[in-house]
């Protein structure tokens, strides 16, 4: 073998360039959509997604989902503009059903203002109770539409909203319960670190005929309480996370006739793609993990989930 001449040591500039290139490659990989999973043999629905927050067109998202057996999606509104978009999208696509609501974190922003512009509307001034009432009137009007299947996501969020916003959240939640009951629509609940208060308000107001706990986050005991009340529990990609054993325990004790599956896309991407963008086409990854937890075959759980979602949302 011929002896090679020694190579000069890499200088600081070369090292920096290599580091930057590696970081860029890593970021590109994290931002890249996960690959298509193996298609499901039994078609199912994504019971909770946000197509308006995902890249690409609605038609592209629906086609990609359908190619792996996810043939129906429930598009969820989080504010007045997003709820109008959900209703319009459901009217334009047979595979889309809409729910409309003010997200629990939206209500305090309407009442107290949003100086940091965290929400999609940008910075807002305080509007008080009158502004919240006006927004609720808009949700009420949308809830009357035939292609709107649910009222939500509504509920309580003790994680992102502090004590000063609790009154607005609770008033909004109670109003959404009344709207759902009056229009005969499904109530879709967002419950983040607020289990006892959510269940208490449901008892106080009287729950609608159909209630869905979106991205269920309680433990096994709460799952039993919800199941006893006939509430549907929808599980998202976080059921696949390593630290989510309490969530898997909750799934294990939930009757199969009350189980739904969702993406909450673009959030909560299931393992092994956690941190990358989520979309309805990744439902098979979560459903297969759920089937293992339930000790059921993939086809059996998919058939149950498909029937449950149609029953839960009345389509």
N, C-alpha and C positions, 0 to 999 in steps of 0.2 A: 504494500500500500504506500502510495506516495505521501511524503510528509507535507502537511498543510502549513502555510504560513500562519503565525498567530494573528488572531483578529483583535482589532482595537476594542478596548472596553467601551461599553455604551455610555455616552455622556448624559448629563441631566436632561437635556432637551429631548434626547431619544427616549429616555425613561418616562418622562412626562407624556410624550406622545403615545407611547405604548399603554400607559395607564388610562389616558383619555379614551383611546380606542377601545380598550377592554370595557370601560364604564359605559361607553356608547352602545357596544354590542349587548351588554347585560340589560341596559334599559330597553333596547329594541326588543329583546326576547321577552321581557316582562310586559311590554305594551302589546305584544303580538297576540291575536286571538288564539285560544287553544284549538287543537285539531278537532275535527268531527269525530264524535264517539261512534261506536257500533250502533246501528239503528235498533230501536225497540221493535219487537214483533207485534206488540199490542199498543196502538196509539194512545197517547195521554195528553193532558193539558198542563200548561204552566199556569198555575193559579194566581200568580202575582208577578208582574214584570213592569218595567218602565221603559218602553220602546223609545220614548221621547228623550231619554238620557243616553241612548246607545248610538254608536256610529252606524252609518249606512241608512238605507231607506227601510220603511216598514215592509214593503214587498220583499226586499232582500232578506230581512230577518225572518219573515214568515216562511219563505221558501227554504232557507237553511234549516229552520226548525222542523219543517215538514219532512225534510229529507232523512231525518233520524227518528221520525215517529212522534214528533210533538206537533200535533195538528191544530191545537187551539191555545190561545193565550188570553189572559185577563189583564188588560191594560189599566193600571191604577193611577188615579189622580191624586195629587198632593197639594194643589192650590187651585184657585179658580181658573187660571189660564190653562194649567195642566189638565184639569178636569174637563174643560171644554174641548181640549185636544183629544182626550181619551174618548169622549162621546163622538166626536167627528170621525175619529179613526175607526171606531166600532161600526159606525154607520157605513163606512166605505169598504170594510173588509169583513166577510162572513166569518173568518177564523178568529176575529177579535171581539171580545166582550169588554165592556167598560165598567169601571167603578169611579165614583166621584166623591171628593171630600177635601176638607182642609186638614192637612197633616197636623198631628198634635203640636209640632214645633212651629207651624204656621200661625196658629191662633194667637200666641203671645206676640209674634212679630206684627200682626195686624193691630192689636190693641196697644202695645207698648212701643212699637217702632222697631226698626232694624238698622241702627246707625252704621254698623259694620258692613251691611250689604251682603250678609252670609247667604241669603236665599237668592233664587234666580232673578227676582225682581230688582235686586240692587238695594241701595240704602233707602229706607222709608221712614217717614215721620210717624209718631204715635197717632193712631186713628180712634182709639177708645172703643167702647162697646158698640157705638153706632156703626163703626166700620166693620166690626165683626158681624153684626146683624146683617149688614148689607151683603157681605161675602156669603153668609149662610143662606140668604135668600137666593143667591146665585146657584149654590149647590142644590138647594131645594128644587129649583126649576129644572136643572139638569137631571136630577134623580127621577123626575116624572117621565123621562124619555124611555121608550120601550127597549131600546138597545143598551140602556144603562142597567146593568144587572145588580149592582151593589152600591152601597154607601161606605166609602173608606178609601184610603186608610185613615181611620180616626182612632182615638184612644188617648193614652197618656204616655209621656216620655219624661221620666225623672232623671235621665242621664244628661240630656242636652239642655233642658230648660230648668232654670233655677226656681226657688220658691216664689219669686216675684211673678212668675208666669203661670203658676199652678191654677189660679182662679180662672184665667182665660182658657186654659186647656180643658178644665173640667166643664166649664160652661159650653164650650164647643162640642165636647164629647157627648154631653147630655142632649144637645140639639141634634147632633147627627143620629143618635139613637131614635129620637122622635121622628126625624125625617125618614129613616129606614122603615120604621113601623108603619108610618102613614102611607108610604108608597109600596109597601110590601116587598122591599128590597133586602138583599143580604147585607149584614153589617160586617165590615172587614176591619179588624182591630190591630192597631199598632200598640204593642205593650213592651216598653223598655224600662226595666227596673221599677215597675209600677204594678206588679201582679195583684196585690191585695186591693189597691184602690180601683183598678179596672174591674175586678170581680164584684167589689162592693157597689160600684155605680151601676153595673149591669143588673144587680139585684134590686137596687133602689128604683131604677127607671123601668125595669121589666124588659128583658131582652127580646129582640125581634125573633121571628120564627127560625131564621137561619143566621148563625153567627160563625165567622171564620177568624181564628187567631192566626194572623199572618206571621210568618217566621217565628213560630212558637219558640219561646225562650225559657219556659218554666221547667220545673223538675217533674219527677214521676208523680209526686203527690198532686201537684197542680194539674197534670194531665188527667189524672183520675177524676178530679173535681170538674174539669171542663167536660170530660166525656160523660159524666153523670148528668150534666145539664144538656147534653146533645150538641155541644159545640164542635165544629170541625177544627182540626189542628193541622196547619200547613207547615211542612218542614222544608228548610232551604239548605244551601250548600254547606252552611256551618255545621250541619250534623256530621259531616265528614272530617271535621278538624280534630286533631289529636287531643286537644284539651276539652272536647265536648262530650265526655262520657255521660254527664247528667242529662244532656239532651238526648243521647241515644237510649238512656234508661227511660226517658219520658216516651219516646217513640215506641219502645218495646211494650209498654203497658197500654198504649192507645189502641182501641178497637180498630181493626182494619177498615171498617165501614165509615170511620170518621177521619181518615188520613188523607191529606192532600200533599202535593209536592209543588215547589215553586223555585224560581231563581232569585227573585228580587233584583234582577239584573238592572244595571251593570255591577251590582254589589254582590258580596258573599259567594264568590266563585268557589266551587268545590275543589277539594284536594284531588289530584296533585297540582292543580292549576291556580291555587290560592294566590291572590295578588294580581292576576291577569284579568282582563275584562270578561265579565259574565254575559251570557245571552241565553235565550230560550233553548237553543240547540244543545245546551249542556245538561238539560234535565235528565237524560239517560244516566249520566255519571252519578248524580245524586240518588236517583231512583234505585239504581243497582246497589248502592251502599245501604239504602233503607231496607231493601229486600233482605240483605244479609242480617241486619239488626232484627228484623221481624221474623226471620227464619222461614221466609216464604220464597217461592220462585219469583223470578223477575216478571214473568207473564201474569201470575196471579195478582201480584201487587199492582201492576200496571192496569189490569182490568178493574180492580177495586178503585184505584185512584181516578180512572177515567169516569167511572160511574158516580163516584163521590163528588167530583168537581162539577159535573153536569147537574147533579141534585142540589149541591150547595148554592150554585148560582142560577138555577132555574132555567137552563137552556137545553 
